[in-house]
Amino acid sequence: MIMFGKLLSLTRGQVLLLGCLAVGALQAADSPAVIPGPAAPAAPTPAAPSIAPELAAAPPASPGTTIVSGTNAASLLALAGDSSQTYRLTANDLIRVRVYMEDDLTTEMRLGKDGTTTFPLLGVVNLAGKTVEEAAASMRDALGKDYLVNPQITLTVIEYAKRRFTVLGQVQKPGSYELPGEESVTLLQAIAMAGGFTRLAVQSKVTVTRIAGGKRTMVVDVKSNANDPATRQFDIQPDDTIIVAERVF
């Protein structure tokens, strides 16, 4: 009653002032004050790494993939693995060719029996008998000659064809044999896989008929090659036919 009496004794202006103060207090309670802290120092911008101009736009390489461009071909060939240097494309290999920044040219194609395939812009190309680097380089050169400026080619073997060769004539086990994986096989090794020479074999007259890259026949003196370590060994290619002649008495 005493408090109520005091309120009644207040003037109209004092009542209005008390009401405004009460509303301000309620708003302050609902919205706590935010005190800004000191500004955080700006993080330094890292310097861009230095990249050679010819490699700056190069696409990422995947394992087992050869990338050849007009300006870095020599360095890439020097760094390429042994398998890509020795394996030669053959009929029925399935390959994928990509041209950097030219997605519409990405093509998967299988080499025909004659070692040829068809690629956009270039038409029919013969890739059989070429290593992965040689095939990529030949396509790069053809595209760069008439169609693109400094094209960057990625060539990948997706599926290897079954690679076989045939040994006939004076060997212990004539027949067809498979080349192991991506490894190369010399003529001596091929004859060893067929059980070796018979006693009637003419080791200086071994005929190899090759289809890849155009049919041709070669006569190899295996005996001389075996006795001369300085002589470069004769490598067998898929679909080669080896015939060991018979000695005539």
C-alpha positions as CSV (number, residue, x, y, z in Angstrom):
1,M,0.0,0.0,0.0
2,I,2.8,2.4,0.8
3,M,4.5,1.6,-2.6
4,F,1.2,2.1,-4.4
5,G,0.7,5.4,-2.7
6,K,4.1,6.6,-3.8
7,L,3.3,5.6,-7.4
8,L,0.1,7.6,-7.2
9,S,2.0,10.6,-6.0
10,L,4.3,10.6,-9.1
11,T,3.7,13.1,-11.9
12,R,2.6,12.0,-15.4
13,G,6.1,12.8,-16.8
14,Q,7.8,10.7,-14.2
15,V,5.6,7.8,-15.0
16,L,6.4,8.0,-18.7
17,L,10.1,8.2,-17.9
18,L,9.9,5.1,-15.7
19,G,8.1,3.2,-18.5
20,C,10.8,4.0,-21.1
21,L,13.5,2.9,-18.8
22,A,11.7,-0.4,-18.2
23,V,11.3,-1.2,-21.9
24,G,15.0,-0.4,-22.5
25,A,16.0,-2.8,-19.8
26,L,13.9,-5.6,-21.3
27,Q,15.5,-5.1,-24.7
28,A,19.0,-5.1,-23.3
29,A,18.2,-8.4,-21.5
30,D,17.0,-10.1,-24.7
31,S,19.9,-8.8,-26.9
32,P,23.2,-9.3,-25.2
33,A,25.9,-6.8,-26.3
34,V,28.6,-8.0,-28.7
35,I,32.0,-6.5,-28.1
36,P,34.2,-6.6,-31.2
37,G,37.6,-8.1,-30.6
38,P,40.8,-7.0,-32.3
39,A,40.9,-7.7,-36.1
40,A,42.9,-10.8,-37.0
41,P,46.0,-10.2,-39.1
42,A,45.5,-11.1,-42.8
43,A,47.2,-14.4,-43.8
44,P,50.1,-14.0,-46.2
45,T,49.3,-15.1,-49.8
46,P,51.5,-18.0,-50.7
47,A,53.7,-17.5,-53.7
48,A,52.7,-19.4,-56.8
49,P,55.1,-22.3,-57.6
50,S,57.4,-21.8,-60.5
51,I,56.4,-24.0,-63.5
52,A,58.1,-24.2,-66.8
53,P,55.8,-22.7,-69.5
54,E,55.8,-25.8,-71.6
55,L,54.6,-28.0,-68.6
56,A,52.2,-25.5,-67.0
57,A,49.2,-26.7,-68.9
58,A,50.1,-30.4,-69.0
59,P,47.4,-32.9,-67.9
60,P,48.1,-35.2,-65.0
61,A,49.7,-38.4,-66.0
62,S,48.5,-41.8,-64.8
63,P,50.8,-44.9,-64.3
64,G,51.5,-46.7,-67.3
65,T,50.6,-43.7,-69.5
66,T,52.9,-41.8,-72.1
67,I,52.3,-38.2,-72.7
68,V,54.1,-36.6,-75.7
69,S,54.0,-32.9,-76.5
70,G,56.0,-30.9,-79.0
71,T,58.2,-29.2,-76.3
72,N,58.7,-31.9,-73.7
73,A,58.8,-35.0,-75.8
74,A,62.6,-35.6,-75.3
75,S,62.4,-35.4,-71.5
76,L,59.4,-37.7,-71.3
77,L,61.0,-40.3,-73.5
78,A,64.0,-40.2,-71.3
79,L,61.9,-40.8,-68.2
80,A,59.6,-43.5,-69.8
81,G,59.6,-46.9,-68.2
82,D,61.2,-50.0,-69.9
83,S,57.9,-51.7,-70.6
84,S,56.6,-48.7,-72.7
85,Q,59.9,-48.6,-74.6
86,T,60.0,-52.3,-75.5
87,Y,56.3,-53.2,-76.0
88,R,55.2,-52.8,-79.5
89,L,51.5,-52.4,-80.4
90,T,50.0,-55.3,-82.3
91,A,46.7,-56.4,-83.8
92,N,43.7,-56.5,-81.4
93,D,45.4,-54.2,-78.8
94,L,42.7,-51.9,-77.4
95,I,44.1,-48.4,-76.8
96,R,42.7,-45.0,-75.6
97,V,44.0,-41.8,-77.1
98,R,43.3,-38.4,-75.5
99,V,44.2,-35.0,-76.7
100,Y,44.5,-32.4,-73.9
101,M,41.9,-29.7,-74.0
102,E,40.2,-31.5,-77.0
103,D,37.7,-33.8,-75.2
104,D,35.8,-34.5,-78.4
105,L,38.9,-36.3,-79.8
106,T,39.1,-38.8,-76.9
107,T,38.8,-42.2,-78.6
108,E,39.0,-45.9,-77.6
109,M,40.0,-48.0,-80.6
110,R,41.1,-51.6,-81.3
111,L,43.9,-52.2,-83.8
112,G,42.7,-54.3,-86.8
113,K,44.5,-57.4,-88.1
114,D,46.6,-55.2,-90.4
115,G,47.6,-53.0,-87.4
116,T,45.6,-50.0,-88.5
117,T,42.8,-48.1,-86.8
118,T,40.7,-45.0,-87.4
119,F,41.1,-41.7,-85.5
120,P,39.1,-38.5,-85.8
121,L,40.7,-35.9,-88.2
122,L,43.5,-38.3,-89.2
123,G,41.4,-41.2,-90.6
124,V,43.3,-44.5,-90.9
125,V,46.5,-44.7,-89.0
126,N,49.0,-47.6,-88.8
127,L,50.3,-48.2,-85.3
128,A,51.3,-51.8,-85.3
129,G,55.0,-52.4,-84.6
130,K,55.4,-49.1,-82.9
131,T,56.2,-48.6,-79.2
132,V,53.7,-46.6,-77.1
133,E,56.0,-43.5,-77.4
134,E,56.4,-43.9,-81.2
135,A,52.7,-44.3,-81.7
136,A,51.9,-41.2,-79.6
137,A,54.6,-39.2,-81.3
138,S,53.4,-40.1,-84.8
139,M,49.8,-39.1,-83.9
140,R,51.1,-35.9,-82.3
141,D,53.1,-35.0,-85.4
142,A,50.1,-35.7,-87.7
143,L,47.7,-33.6,-85.6
144,G,50.2,-30.8,-85.2
145,K,50.9,-30.7,-89.0
146,D,47.5,-29.7,-90.2
147,Y,45.0,-29.4,-87.3
148,L,46.3,-28.4,-83.8
149,V,49.0,-26.2,-82.3
150,N,51.4,-28.2,-80.1
151,P,48.9,-31.0,-79.3
152,Q,49.6,-33.1,-76.2
153,I,48.7,-36.7,-76.7
154,T,48.0,-39.3,-74.0
155,L,48.1,-42.9,-75.3
156,T,47.2,-45.8,-73.0
157,V,47.0,-49.5,-73.7
158,I,43.7,-50.6,-72.1
159,E,43.8,-54.2,-73.1
160,Y,46.7,-56.2,-74.5
161,A,46.0,-58.7,-77.3
162,K,47.0,-62.2,-76.9
163,R,50.5,-62.2,-78.4
164,R,51.6,-65.5,-79.9
165,F,54.3,-66.7,-82.2
166,T,54.8,-70.0,-84.0
167,V,57.9,-72.2,-84.3
168,L,58.1,-74.9,-87.0
169,G,60.7,-77.1,-88.5
170,Q,63.6,-78.7,-86.8
171,V,62.8,-78.0,-83.1
172,Q,61.8,-80.5,-80.4
173,K,58.3,-79.2,-79.8
174,P,56.9,-77.3,-82.8
175,G,53.8,-75.3,-82.1
176,S,52.4,-71.9,-81.1
177,Y,53.6,-70.1,-78.0
178,E,52.5,-67.1,-76.1
179,L,54.7,-64.1,-75.5
180,P,54.7,-63.5,-71.7
181,G,53.0,-60.2,-70.7
182,E,54.8,-57.1,-72.0
183,E,58.2,-58.8,-72.0
184,S,60.3,-59.2,-75.2
185,V,61.5,-62.6,-76.3
186,T,64.6,-63.1,-78.4
187,L,64.9,-65.6,-81.2
188,L,67.1,-67.9,-79.1
189,Q,64.6,-67.8,-76.3
190,A,61.7,-68.6,-78.7
191,I,63.6,-71.7,-79.9
192,A,64.3,-72.7,-76.4
193,M,60.6,-72.4,-75.5
194,A,60.0,-74.9,-78.4
195,G,62.5,-77.4,-76.8
196,G,65.6,-76.3,-78.7
197,F,67.1,-77.5,-82.0
198,T,67.0,-81.1,-83.2
199,R,70.2,-82.7,-84.4
200,L,69.1,-82.1,-88.0
201,A,68.6,-78.3,-87.5
202,V,70.5,-75.8,-89.6
203,Q,71.2,-73.3,-86.9
204,S,72.7,-70.8,-89.4
205,K,69.5,-70.7,-91.4
206,V,66.4,-69.8,-89.4
207,T,63.7,-68.0,-91.3
208,V,61.4,-65.5,-89.6
209,T,58.3,-64.3,-91.4
210,R,56.8,-61.1,-89.9
211,I,53.4,-59.7,-90.5
212,A,53.4,-56.6,-88.3
213,G,54.3,-53.5,-90.3
214,G,53.9,-55.3,-93.6
215,K,54.8,-58.9,-94.4
216,R,58.4,-59.7,-94.9
217,T,60.8,-62.6,-94.4
218,M,64.3,-62.5,-92.8
219,V,66.9,-65.2,-92.5
220,V,68.9,-65.2,-89.3
221,D,72.2,-67.0,-88.5
222,V,71.3,-68.0,-84.9
223,K,74.6,-69.9,-84.4
224,S,76.7,-66.8,-85.1
225,N,74.5,-64.6,-82.9
226,A,74.8,-67.0,-80.0
227,N,78.6,-67.1,-80.3
228,D,79.1,-63.4,-80.6
229,P,78.0,-61.5,-77.4
230,A,78.4,-58.1,-79.2
231,T,75.7,-59.0,-81.7
232,R,72.3,-57.4,-80.9
233,Q,69.8,-60.2,-80.3
234,F,66.9,-60.6,-82.7
235,D,63.6,-59.9,-80.9
236,I,60.4,-61.8,-81.8
237,Q,57.2,-59.9,-82.4
238,P,53.6,-61.1,-82.2
239,D,52.4,-63.4,-85.1
240,D,56.0,-64.1,-86.2
241,T,56.5,-67.5,-87.7
242,I,59.9,-69.1,-87.1
243,I,61.0,-72.0,-89.4
244,V,64.2,-73.9,-88.7
245,A,65.6,-75.5,-91.8
246,E,66.6,-79.2,-92.0
247,R,70.2,-80.2,-92.8
248,V,70.5,-82.0,-96.1
249,F,73.1,-84.7,-96.3
